[in-house]
């Protein structure tokens, strides 16, 4: 059976540094390739950073606006 290309989509509030995202991508890539038995070059990590004004939890926006 041929392995499908794994894609990891990470959504979080904006504000992480490039260094933080690089470390996250490295860890997810390493572990997904190890567990999923695929090459690290096949793992795609996509970051979707969302502004607090566009993210609400329990009816309250993360930037505390109304």
Protein Blocks (a to p, Z undefined) as FASTA:
>chain_A
ZZddddddddddehiafklmmmmmmmmmmmmmmmnopafklpccddddddfklcceehia
fklpZZ
